[in-house]
């Protein structure tokens, strides 16, 4: 919950809202990894993983891709800027990939899971 001190009332009209923003990214990353690992082990059917939660930079996108995400949703970043943030995130991701030697998203998709095999 958040209160607008100038209006003297809650910002969200229904008073109830979920936690969002960068604070939930580590939780979201763990959940993406858990699902991706369960698919690798054959415990659940393979399906696209759509990641969301606290994504504000190109590096955040890379983190989720490395955990096996098929796509990411960017919402938190809009709190800090306007629609230009999408281009900034794309540029940062592309620069990271160039420097690290990734040719495309597929070349880094799921690589963080390799060191997590056997974990629950």
C-alpha positions in Angstrom: 0.0 0.0 0.0 1.1 3.5 -0.7 -0.4 6.8 0.5 -0.2 10.1 -1.5 0.8 12.5 1.3 -0.5 15.5 -0.8 -3.9 14.0 -1.4 -4.1 12.3 2.0 -5.4 9.0 0.6 -4.1 5.7 -0.8 -2.8 5.8 -4.3 -4.5 2.5 -5.3 -8.2 2.9 -5.3 -9.1 -0.6 -4.0 -6.5 -0.3 -1.2 -5.1 -3.8 -2.1 -2.2 -4.2 -4.5 0.6 -6.6 -5.0 4.2 -5.9 -4.4 6.1 -5.0 -7.6 9.3 -3.4 -8.8 12.9 -4.3 -8.3 12.3 -5.8 -4.8 10.5 -8.8 -6.3 13.0 -9.6 -9.1 15.0 -12.1 -7.0 11.8 -13.9 -6.1 10.6 -13.9 -9.7 14.0 -15.2 -10.9 13.9 -18.1 -8.4 10.4 -19.0 -9.7 11.5 -18.9 -13.3 14.5 -21.1 -12.5 12.3 -23.6 -10.6 9.9 -23.9 -13.5 12.7 -24.2 -16.1 14.5 -26.8 -14.0 11.3 -28.8 -13.5 10.8 -28.8 -17.3 14.5 -29.9 -17.8 13.9 -32.8 -15.4 10.7 -33.8 -17.2 8.5 -33.2 -14.2 6.3 -30.8 -16.1 5.7 -30.4 -19.8 7.8 -27.9 -21.8 6.2 -24.6 -22.4 7.3 -21.0 -23.0 8.3 -19.2 -19.8 7.1 -15.6 -19.6 9.1 -13.8 -17.0 8.1 -10.7 -15.2 8.9 -8.9 -12.0 11.2 -5.9 -11.4 12.7 -5.7 -14.8 14.2 -2.3 -15.2 17.5 -2.8 -17.2 18.9 -4.8 -20.1 20.9 -6.8 -17.5 17.7 -7.8 -15.8 16.4 -9.1 -19.1 19.7 -11.1 -19.5 19.3 -12.6 -16.1 15.8 -13.9 -16.9 16.9 -15.2 -20.3 19.9 -17.0 -18.6 17.4 -18.7 -16.3 15.4 -20.0 -19.2 12.8 -17.4 -19.9 11.3 -17.3 -23.4 10.2 -13.7 -23.1 10.1 -11.0 -20.5 7.5 -8.4 -19.5 8.7 -4.9 -18.8 6.5 -2.9 -16.5 8.6 -1.8 -13.5 10.9 0.3 -15.8 8.0 2.5 -16.8 7.8 3.8 -13.2 11.2 5.4 -13.7 10.8 6.7 -17.3 8.6 6.9 -20.3 8.3 4.6 -23.3 11.9 5.5 -24.3 13.0 3.1 -21.5 12.3 0.2 -23.9 14.9 1.4 -26.3 17.4 2.0 -23.4 16.8 -1.6 -22.2 17.3 -3.0 -25.6 20.5 -1.0 -26.2 21.9 -2.2 -22.8 21.0 -5.8 -23.5 22.6 -5.6 -27.0 25.8 -4.0 -25.6 26.0 -6.7 -22.9 25.6 -9.4 -25.4 28.2 -7.9 -27.7 30.8 -7.6 -24.9 30.1 -11.0 -23.5 30.1 -12.7 -27.0 26.5 -13.8 -27.2 25.3 -14.0 -30.8 21.6 -14.0 -30.0 19.2 -14.7 -27.1 19.2 -18.4 -27.7 23.0 -18.6 -27.1 22.5 -17.5 -23.5 19.0 -18.9 -22.8 19.2 -21.2 -19.8 22.9 -21.1 -19.2 22.5 -20.3 -15.6 20.5 -23.5 -15.1 23.6 -25.6 -15.9 25.1 -24.9 -12.6 21.8 -25.5 -10.8 21.2 -29.1 -12.0 20.4 -31.3 -9.1 19.1 -28.5 -6.9 15.5 -28.5 -5.8 
